[in-house]
Amino acid sequence: MVRALLLVAVCVSSAGLLGLAVSADSISEQARKLHFSSIVVDTHDDTTQRFLDGKFDLGTRSSSGSIDIPRMRDGNLSAIFFSIWMPSKVTGSEAVNRALVQIDAVREQVRRHPKDLVLATTAAEIREARKQGKIAALMGVEGGHMINSDLGVLRSYAALGVRYMTLTHSGNDEWADSSTDKPAHNGLTDFGKDVVRELNRLGVMVDISHVSDKTFYDALEVSKAPLLASHSSCRAICNAARNMTDQMMKDLAAKGGVVQINYHVGFLSQEFRDAENANPELDKARSAELVKRCGDNQGCQILEGDRITREYVEQGKLPRVDFTKIIEHIDHAVKVAGIDHVGLGSDFDGANMPYGMEDAAKLPKITEALLQKGYSEGDVKKILGENTLRVMTEVEGVSRELNSGK
Ligand SMILES: [Zn+2]
């Protein structure tokens, strides 16, 4: 989820936008075979916000947003991490209550669609889901503010199936600094380090997307398991504090971690970012319009925000960003961090998607583009999902070891 209201701008494929996408027919036979024989994992989707209004059903093909079961099938999205998210300013017991409502909403979607979905908590369960022809649904908590500084709450989330926690969202929490807030803790506090240790013990991935550089390095030092950046792109290409520097990606990789490239145009394209920064009035106008249309309904803001942003692009007020920019970031991250340390973390239904990657049905185009760039089939499989599965397996191994009392 990008910072709500300030950056909201979202991914929608309205009927009109769908027409812009390359049709599935344009994918080569090799790319199609490779893509549909691979396990494709996406570690960050904000569709959960849409579950909350009670009307949205994941089983019905929708003409808005990016994620539903039919389109996940079209794009062979095999495992999806639904984000449990709320703004950083929501804290205390209210944050816990709202997180529990969202966890329940994800679990209910799985329960309603037993033929298509299965709740998964391990790499092996993702592979098993695949064998059964089902999509694995997983959960990640996006922001440490939701544990109310209580390791017991964290343990409860883990027991309910949460398998990563982003240490912060856009604002600092009580024990960790965010990349988009003024430093308050010099990275992780002592309690923040305890959170990382408990995540390791629980077998929940430590997610360093959104955190400040210092928080990242503190987590890297403390964590016994590889780290996950569930939805972060490359700062060398687009200078957003949310993106990772080359050095951070190298250091993440040296300890076995993986960076999952985010498709949000404001994190992919410096040109888009510069245009937004040069015209703050546009952002203000969009924010005001969103409140008018949606109040604080995040699911509504997601869809309307994208609609407005795409209008700005069509009107020439913001530059158009194409999905090939995702490939540029993947390629850069691979050159810097290595082929074993890069994956996909779309931010679908929570950010502003580039042209050509409006929804999950477009995912085979990533496989096609990587093959065209000269990537081997084995390397493409790693990026599509195998790297994430490897990190999950290692995190599970560290958890077993820590619990064995060795
Ligand atoms: Zn996010």
Boltz pocket constraint, residues with backbone or C-beta under 6 A from the ligand:
constraints:
  - pocket:
      binder: B
      contacts: [[A, 1], [A, 2], [A, 142], [A, 210], [A, 231]]
      max_distance: 6.0
